[in-house]
Amino acid sequence: MRKLIALVFVLPTALFAVNAPRSPGDFSSLATSVAEIASSPHGLSSPDGRSVLHAVEDDGVDPSFPYRAWLTHNGRRYALGFGTYVDAEVAWSTDSSAFFVTYSDGGAIGTDHVLVYRVDDIGVHQREPVPNGARLFKPNCVTGDRPNVAAIQWGKDSSTLIIAVEVPPQSGCSNMGTFKAFEISLADDRVLKEYGQLAAKRVFRKTLGVELQGADDDCFKIPNSCAPYWAQSPAKN
């Protein structure tokens, strides 16, 4: 899915209708891609309208993800780096004080990360609450890959965030592409709640993005059905 989206992103922004329906994000149905922000003449406004995220296509920035991104707040402009990040998707908190960005530091497989940006009258403050998702959920991969970390939705306000920690979707991993969800406190990065994949699909079914919606439930319903080739028992003669 992300490979397909990356191909679509290189189309001229003029091809997007101003009022075209927004495509759901890979990890969050609430998130908007940088390309779609660039296609809107009004950017992506915070719920209270005081802050606006903008992006514009600029081939001089990066040939693969060629966008310059910035925030306007109280008449001031703040440059942001995520316009060139792979597969970046963005969503505001309901209280308008923060937005998250999920992006990949590699390609379609990952590794994906979540950045949280706080907005106040001083400026924009960036941090990564979970730099290594393996501390929450360590996948079983022959290559030793770290899991992907992606934002699903905000909590009741910007004090908590619901994230997915996903097994890399590649054949060297047991239960490839499956995930767990966690609600974390952004004050201290503490885990408040944990959800297995089946529970997460029930609780967050409206806000899961297309990649998480498509995660294979049979990996949990049928034991050992998603074991990788290197973990399978040899056939008996």
Summary of the structure (lengths in Angstrom):
residues: 237
radius of gyration: 18.5
end to end distance: 39.5
largest distance: 74.3
contacts: 744
relative contact order: 0.13
helix: 17%
strand: 33%
